[in-house]
Amino acid sequence: MAENLLDENIRNQVREVFQDLKADVEVLYFGSNGDCQTCADTHQLLQEVTSLSDKLNLSVYELDRDTEIAKKYHVDKAPGIVIAAKDGDSVIDYGVRYAGIPAGHEFSSLIHDLLLVSGRDSGLSPATRKALKGISSKIFMQVFVTPTCPYCPRAVVLAHQMAIESPLIEAEMVEAIEFPELSDRFGVSGVPQTTINEGAGTVIGAVPEAHLLAEILNATNHHH
């Protein structure tokens, strides 16, 4: 085993935060045998984090081998992470995904998401919850980030809150440097950038809840 990615100080801080974990969480990790430079570190990071609480369980998959499971959770990039609810033997998918390593500032998104999924609650405002009930078509958001961007976790966690709230919404953090073709495809020049339904909507920067909600609703109207 390589040395720990998280030092004692950070482990203790995270352990303290994890006292607030309520129900069990299933973390699904998808690696690859191919050219995946951050897979080993991502796997190790998740092992270290999930070992800090009995309520966190880590399942390890290979993208190229476990194709059915990857398809079920809509994971097509490695390293890929899904943060799901665990209820006894069943895993409940909330649409919370990561593509790329949640390093640097994104480590806080990971911890935040574990708490949200564990609490089985999005934490969104009553107005936003009500509005999201009106959605009738699927929404897929990709939040492009870099590990050094301090504003990015706000955008990632907000997109994930929307995913937790609505069964029709999925949201994926995308580490822009690890997936340059995707970043180019959606014209990512600054981060965070949230792309809705592959370009039906685009949000630049970390925006308030109401702003993202408006863009989501606007993107759903593109279908009709």
Secondary structure, DSSP 4 states (H G I P E B T S, - for coil): -PPPSS-HHHHHHHHHHGGG--S-EEEEEEE-SSS-TTHHHHHHHHHHHHTT-TTEEEEEEETTT-HHHHHHTT--SSSEEEEEEEETTEEE---EEEES---TTHHHHHHHHHHHHHHT-----HHHHHHHHT--S-EEEEEEE-TT-TTHHHHHHHHHHHHHH-TTEEEEEEETTT-HHHHHHTT--SSSEEEEGGGTEEEES---HHHHHHHHHHHHHTT-
